[in-house]
């Protein structure tokens, strides 16, 4: 089954891509996912101040700088994984370095899980 893992971020630490790739906890997480045989692809996101929110009300487009919600936490990145079931998705999420802040797991709708 396909799952989206939202990596929750507090914005307190923003390492660069090269730094992340050699962090022991990230390397261990990647090795564990590979050992489980779980196909995955992840992407980091820019901070919320780079966001733009678009709404359409009564046929009018409203564009607002900034994120949809004003919170202390935000989505720092995401991964799409093909896990055998929710238990395996939880195992993958628990091993991710972002789990210290939280990882939200959401299954794709069955018709969109291709």
N, C-alpha and C positions, 0 to 999 in steps of 0.2 A: 504494500500500500504506500502511496506517496504522501509525505508529510512536509509541511513548512515549519521550520524552526525559526522563530523570531528571537534574536539575541538582544536581550534587554541591556541597556547601557545607561549609566548615570552621568556620563560625560566627564568623569573625573580623570580619566586616563585614556589618551588617544595615541597608541603606538603606531608607527608606520608599518607598511606592508612587510618590508625587509625584516624589521624587528620581530613582528608576529611570527614569521616563518621559522625563526630559530628559537622562539621561546619554548623552554622544555615542556610546559604544560600544553602548548598548542601542538608540538611535535608528538607528544604522547597521545593526544586526542586523535590526531590524524592516523597514527599507527593503529589505534584501537578500532577506528571506523574501517580501516582497510582490512584488519584481521576479521572483523565481523562480515566483511564482504558487502557492505552497504554502499551502493552508489550514492554520491552526493556532490553538490556544487554549492558553494557559498559566495556571498558578496557582502562587502562592508558598505555601509552607507555614510554619507557626509552628515555632519551634525544637523540638528533641527533648524538652526538659523539659516540653513541653505534651502529649506523646504519652501514650497509654494502650495497653497491649498486652493483648489478650484471647486466652486459650487455653482449650480445652475438653479435659479429661483425665478419662477414665472417667466421662463424663457430668456432671462438675463444671466450672463456669465459674470460671476463675482470671483476675482482673483485676490488672494490675500497672501502677503509674505509671511512665512513662518509655518509651523506645523498646525495640524488640525486641532490638537489639544495642547494646552499649556500644562506640562507636568515636569516633575523632577527626573523621571525616567523616560527614555525614548527607545525606539528600535534602532540599534546600532548596526545591524546587519541581518542577514537571513541565510538559511541553507534550505535547499530542497533535498530531501532524502527519499530513497526507496527502501523502506524497512519492511520486514515480514509482517510486523504487527505493532501495536502501540507499545508493548513491552520493550521491543527492540528500539523503537524511537525514543523511549524514555532513557534507555541505556546510552544511546548516542548523545542525547541532550545532557545527561548527567556528567558525561566525560568531557564536555566542551568547556573551555576556560570561561566562557560567558556565563556558565551556570552559577558562578558566585553572585551575579546580579539577578539572574533568572533567564530561563529559556522557555518561551511559550511554544507549545506544540499544537499544530492544527492539521487535521487530516484534510486532504483535498476531497471535494465531493466526488463520489464514485464516477460520475460521468466525465469529470475533468482530470482524473488521476492518470491519464495516459502519459 
